[in-house]
Structure formats: structure tokens, C-alpha cells
Amino acid sequence: MSKIIGLDGLTVAEVNQELANGAKFIVFLYCFSIVILTFKRSSNIYFIKSDDKTLKKSLKFTLISLFFGWWGIPWGIIYTIQSLLTNFRGGKDVTPQVMSALRQP
């Protein structure tokens, strides 16, 4: 599993309380291209509390896609648009997968 950013200093009880209040585990997409090769990746997992916004956290990945993603033909353009849409919508919610992985011994 990827590194989870935003859990520092929180107890299990506090994390569960935040999740009950609407917190989520989110990843952001980005892509970069080198002429004919395009790579689509996801960020580390971010723990987003219910009262936090994702725009600031997604900005770095959005900018990477904007400047370096669209160069590859044809996948660069396609992956860049997918990454931008996902990030502008708040990222990809991976809370069920994270919770499932955390419950396993």
C-alpha cells in the first residue's frame, strides 16, 4: 500500500471519528510524457478530513500533467485530460480499499 499522508499524530479513534464525519482517503492522478511514451501514475494516499479542501493538495499533480503530460501522442493528451478531470473533481476516493487493507492482519 502507498504511504498515507495526513495521519501523523492521529490515533485510531480519531481517524475513525473523522471517517464517521465524512473524511476520505484520496489519491490524485498525474501523467508525464517523453515523446512516444506516456506514464500515468497516482500520488500517495492523502487523508482528507471532512472540513479540508483538496485543491491545494492536488495542485502539484495537476501542474505536472498540464506541463509534462500532453506531449505523448496519442495517450499523453488522453491521460492528461483524465488526470485533470479526476483532480478537479477532488481526486479519486480510495477509502473502501484503504479500510479493507487496514483491517487485514
N, C-alpha and C positions, 0 to 999 in steps of 0.2 A: 504494500500500500504506500502511497505517496506520503510525504510529510504533511502534517496538518498545521497550518498557520493560524494562530489566534486562540489557541487553547492554553497558552502559557499562564500559569498561576491559577487556573480554574480547577476546582475539584469536580469529581464525577457528579455530585449532587447539583453543583452549579450548572454544569453542562446540560444535565437532564432538565433542569428548570428552564434554562434558555431555550432548549428544544421544544419544551411544552409551550413556551411563549411565542414560538414561531421562528426560532433561529434555524439556520440551514448550513449544510456543508456544500460549498460551491467550488467548481473549477472553471477556469477561463481558457478559451481556446486561442491559439495563435498559429500562424504559419509563416514560413520563410522559404524563399526560392533561390536556387542557383541555376540559372538559365533553364535547363530542361528538367531539373529535379526540384520537386516541391515537397516540403515536410510540414505535416500538420501535427501539432502537439497540444497537450493540455498542461496547464500550470499545476503547481502543488495544490492541495486542497485547502480552501480557506473556510474557517468557521466564521460565519456572518451572523451576528446577533440580530434579534428581531428589529432593533431600532437603528441598525447600521445600513449604510448605502453601499452598493457595490461599485459605483462609478470610479472612485479613486483607486480601488484595488485592481480594477480591470484596465485602467488606462495604459499601463506599461505593455500589456499583451495586445491591446488594440493598436497601439502605435507601432509595435513590431510588425504586425500584419499589414498595416497601412503602408509602411515604408519598404518592407522587405518581402511581403507575401505575394504580390501580384505579378512579379517578374516571370514566373514559370508559366509556360504555355502547355496545355490549357488549364491544368489543375491549380496553378497559382491564383488565377482570378476566381475560380470556383471556391477554393478553400478560404481565400481572403474574405469573400462575401459571407460564407458560412460562419467564419470566426467573428466577423464584425456583428452580424445579426445576433449570434449567441451572446456575445459580450454586452451589446446594447440592451438585451433583454434581461440582463442581470446574471449571466453565466449559466452554467449547466448544474442543476441541482443533483448532487450525488449522495444526499442524506440517507436514502434507504441502503445503498451499497456500503457506506461507511458504518452505519449502525449494525448491519449484518456482519461485517468484518470484525467489529469491536466486540460483538457478543460471542465470537468463537474463541475457544480456549487457546 
